[in-house]
């Protein structure tokens, strides 16, 4: 899996700006600009399953847009209004772009965008709910509450800080997959989609203990690889729904939580066995933890000591 790809542009031609943004907003159309007045900048950070797209316009303009992917926009500007049909959107907090019909105009505009693969988020929802036939459908644009909007802002801030401070961490498939899973889970709990109204899971399979045992053995053997819950379910001869139900029934937690604990155990073993030639950050990334402070907190909760203490043994 490739790591991050980054690029930045300064543009004075609206057609060039449209082409530069086409990979992210295929249906984007910019309104006419006065000759010689158009000013725009674009900065992109792209990973296999998510992208950060920051852009700005320093001159008056307008646009229509939409996206089949999940596009969450934080934006502000002078003379800035954005609407979906007749509904003017609240730009004081991040909002989810509709798949079509987004119309904006501005005197100046700055936007910070997070894009997620809709198909990949849907797979996360299927694995989390155990509903293999679940389909992710947008049902609104605004976060479901102000509290969850703040939670989303914190999650994105954490991602951006990691991208800025440790971009090479995303060269690790484990880190890239963990970052995406964290974003996808946050998205599902913050923005209005068919996930919000998904019914609670039903009963666990009759052989729940055997399912948990087989799945745990597979996760333990492959914890150092970017495995999916579909692969874990296949190893236990059940659907992702059956896997989820079995773990919640037997252990009181979803299989993803068990996998995270196994990866913490792997990191601990590496730290203790180290001859001092590794760093805590390197071990954390090897096991899928990109953010050093969050890794240290999770490690301390699990083992009662910090990673640096294990490393000094």
C-alpha positions in Angstrom: 0.0 0.0 0.0 1.4 3.4 -1.0 1.9 6.1 1.6 0.9 9.8 1.3 1.1 11.7 -2.0 1.3 15.5 -1.6 1.0 18.4 -4.0 0.4 22.1 -4.0 -0.5 24.6 -6.8 -1.1 28.4 -7.2 -3.4 29.1 -10.2 -4.7 32.1 -12.1 -6.9 30.3 -14.6 -10.3 28.8 -13.5 -10.1 26.1 -16.1 -6.7 25.0 -14.7 -8.3 25.0 -11.2 -11.2 22.9 -12.4 -8.8 20.3 -13.9 -6.6 20.3 -10.8 -9.7 19.5 -8.6 -11.3 17.1 -11.0 -9.8 14.0 -9.4 -11.5 15.0 -6.1 -14.6 16.7 -7.4 -15.5 15.3 -10.8 -18.7 17.3 -11.1 -17.2 20.6 -10.0 -17.9 23.6 -12.3 -16.5 27.0 -11.6 -18.4 30.1 -12.6 -17.0 32.7 -14.9 -14.3 35.0 -13.5 -13.2 38.4 -14.7 -10.1 38.1 -16.9 -6.9 38.6 -15.0 -8.6 38.6 -11.6 -8.8 34.9 -10.8 -6.6 33.7 -7.9 -6.6 30.2 -6.4 -4.4 27.8 -4.5 -4.8 24.1 -3.9 -3.0 21.7 -1.5 -3.6 18.0 -1.5 -2.6 15.0 0.6 -3.8 11.7 -0.8 -3.8 8.3 0.8 -5.4 5.1 -0.6 -8.7 5.5 1.2 -8.8 9.2 2.2 -7.7 12.6 1.0 -7.1 16.0 2.5 -7.9 18.8 0.0 -7.3 22.4 1.0 -8.1 25.2 -1.4 -8.8 28.9 -1.5 -10.1 31.6 -3.9 -8.8 35.1 -3.4 -11.3 36.6 -6.0 -15.1 36.5 -6.4 -16.5 33.3 -7.9 -19.1 30.6 -7.8 -19.3 26.9 -8.3 -21.6 23.8 -8.5 -20.4 20.5 -7.2 -21.2 17.1 -5.7 -19.4 13.8 -5.2 -20.1 10.1 -5.0 -17.5 9.8 -2.3 -18.0 11.1 1.3 -16.8 14.7 1.3 -16.8 16.6 4.6 -16.1 20.4 4.2 -15.0 23.0 6.7 -15.2 26.4 4.9 -15.4 30.1 5.5 -15.0 33.3 3.5 -16.3 36.8 2.8 -19.6 37.0 0.9 -19.7 33.3 1.1 -23.0 31.4 0.8 -23.4 27.6 0.0 -26.7 25.8 -0.5 -28.2 22.4 -1.4 -31.2 23.3 -3.5 -33.1 25.9 -1.5 -31.5 24.9 1.8 -28.7 27.2 2.9 -26.0 25.2 4.8 -24.6 26.1 8.1 -20.9 26.8 7.5 -20.0 27.4 11.2 -19.3 23.7 11.4 -18.2 21.0 9.0 -20.9 19.6 6.7 -21.3 16.5 4.5 -21.6 17.3 0.8 -24.6 15.9 -1.0 -23.9 13.7 -4.0 -25.2 16.5 -6.3 -26.8 20.0 -6.2 -24.2 21.9 -4.1 -24.1 25.5 -5.2 -21.7 28.2 -3.7 -20.7 31.8 -4.3 -18.1 33.9 -2.6 -16.0 37.0 -2.6 -13.2 35.1 -1.0 -13.2 31.5 0.2 -11.0 29.0 2.1 -12.0 25.4 2.5 -10.5 22.3 4.3 -11.9 19.1 3.0 -11.7 15.5 4.1 -12.7 12.9 1.5 -13.4 9.2 2.3 -14.0 6.4 0.0 -17.8 5.7 0.3 -17.3 2.0 -0.6 -14.6 1.6 2.0 -16.7 3.3 4.8 -19.6 1.1 3.8 -17.4 -2.0 4.4 -16.4 -0.7 7.8 -20.1 -0.2 8.7 -20.9 -3.7 7.5 -18.1 -5.2 9.6 -19.0 -3.1 12.7 -22.7 -3.9 12.5 -22.4 -7.5 11.3 -24.9 -6.6 8.5 -23.3 -7.8 5.3 -26.1 -6.4 3.2 -26.0 -2.9 4.8 -25.9 0.0 2.3 -24.6 3.4 3.3 -26.9 6.2 2.2 -26.6 9.9 3.0 -29.7 11.4 4.7 -28.6 14.9 5.5 -25.6 17.3 5.6 -25.2 18.7 9.1 -23.7 16.7 12.0 -26.3 14.9 14.1 -25.3 17.1 17.1 -23.0 19.9 18.1 -21.2 17.5 20.5 -20.5 15.1 17.6 -19.4 18.0 15.4 -16.8 18.9 18.0 -15.7 15.3 18.2 -15.3 15.2 14.4 -13.2 18.4 14.5 -10.9 16.8 17.1 -10.5 13.6 15.0 -9.6 15.5 11.9 -7.3 17.8 13.8 -5.4 14.8 15.2 -5.1 13.3 11.7 -3.8 16.6 10.2 -1.3 16.9 13.1 0.0 13.4 12.4 0.2 14.1 8.6 2.2 17.2 9.4 4.5 15.8 12.0 5.0 12.2 10.8 4.0 11.8 7.2 6.3 8.8 6.7 4.2 6.9 9.3 1.6 6.4 6.6 4.1 4.3 4.6 3.1 1.5 7.1 0.0 -0.3 5.8 -1.0 -0.9 9.4 -0.9 2.8 10.2 -2.7 3.8 7.0 -5.5 1.2 7.7 -5.8 2.2 11.3 -6.0 5.9 10.4 -8.7 5.2 7.9 -10.7 3.0 10.2 -10.6 5.7 12.9 -11.9 8.3 10.4 -14.6 6.0 9.0 -15.9 5.1 12.5 -16.0 8.8 13.5 -17.8 9.7 10.3 -20.5 7.0 10.9 -21.2 8.4 14.3 -21.2 12.1 13.3 -23.0 12.6 10.0 -26.5 11.6 9.0 -26.6 8.4 7.1 -28.5 5.1 7.1 -26.0 3.9 9.7 -27.5 6.1 12.4 -30.8 4.3 12.3 -29.4 0.8 11.9 -31.1 -1.7 14.3 -29.1 -3.3 17.2 -27.5 -6.6 16.4 -29.5 -9.8 17.0 -28.3 -13.0 18.8 -24.9 -14.5 18.6 -24.4 -17.8 16.7 -24.8 -21.0 18.8 -21.0 -21.8 18.5 -19.9 -18.3 19.6 -17.0 -19.6 21.7 -15.6 -21.6 18.7 -16.0 -18.6 16.4 -14.1 -16.3 18.9 -11.3 -18.9 19.3 -10.8 -19.4 15.6 -10.9 -15.6 14.9 -8.6 -14.8 17.7 -6.1 -17.3 16.5 -6.2 -15.8 13.0 -5.8 -12.3 14.4 -2.9 -13.2 16.6 -1.1 -14.8 13.7 -1.7 -11.9 11.4 -1.8 -8.9 13.8 1.3 -7.4 12.1 -0.5 -7.2 8.8 -3.4 -4.9 7.6 -6.1 -7.6 7.8 -9.8 -6.8 7.4 -12.7 -8.0 9.4 -14.0 -9.9 6.3 -10.8 -11.9 6.4 -11.1 -12.6 10.1 -14.7 -13.7 9.6 -13.7 -16.0 6.8 -11.1 -17.6 9.0 -13.8 -18.4 11.5 -16.3 -19.7 8.9 -18.9 -17.1 9.6 -20.2 -13.8 8.1 -19.0 -10.5 9.5 -22.4 -10.3 11.2 -21.8 -13.6 13.0 -18.3 -12.5 13.9 -19.4 -9.3 15.5 -22.3 -11.0 17.4 -20.0 -13.7 18.7 -17.4 -11.3 20.1 -19.9 -9.0 21.7 -21.7 -12.0 23.2 -18.6 -13.8 24.5 -16.2 -10.9 25.3 -18.4 -7.8 25.4 -16.5 -6.0 22.7 -16.3 -6.0 18.9 -13.5 -8.0 17.1 -11.8 -4.7 16.2 -11.1 -4.0 19.9 -9.6 -7.5 20.3 -7.3 -6.9 17.3 -6.2 -3.6 18.7 -5.2 -5.3 22.0 -3.3 -8.0 20.2 -1.3 -5.3 18.4 -0.6 -3.6 21.7 0.7 -7.0 22.9 2.9 -7.3 19.8 4.3 -3.9 20.4 5.0 -4.7 24.0 6.9 -7.9 23.1 9.0 -6.0 20.6 9.9 -3.3 23.1 10.8 -5.8 25.8 12.9 -7.9 23.4 14.7 -4.8 22.0 18.4 -4.4 22.5 18.0 -0.6 22.4 18.3 -0.3 18.7 14.7 0.7 18.1 12.6 3.7 19.2 9.1 3.7 20.7 7.8 5.5 17.7 9.2 2.9 15.3 7.6 0.0 17.2 4.3 1.9 17.4 4.2 2.4 13.7 5.2 -1.2 13.0 2.1 -2.2 14.9 -0.3 0.3 13.4 -0.2 3.2 15.8 0.7 6.5 14.2 0.2 9.0 17.0 2.9 8.5 19.7 0.9 10.1 22.6 -2.3 8.1 21.9 -0.2 4.9 21.6 1.4 5.7 25.0 -2.0 6.2 26.6 -3.5 3.0 25.2 -0.3 1.1 26.2 -0.4 2.4 29.8 -4.1 1.5 30.1 -3.4 -2.0 28.9 -0.2 -2.8 30.8 0.2 -0.3 33.7 3.4 1.2 32.3 4.5 3.4 29.5 6.2 2.1 26.3 9.5 3.9 27.3 9.5 1.9 30.6 9.2 -1.4 28.7 11.9 -0.3 26.3 14.4 0.2 29.2 14.0 -3.3 30.7 
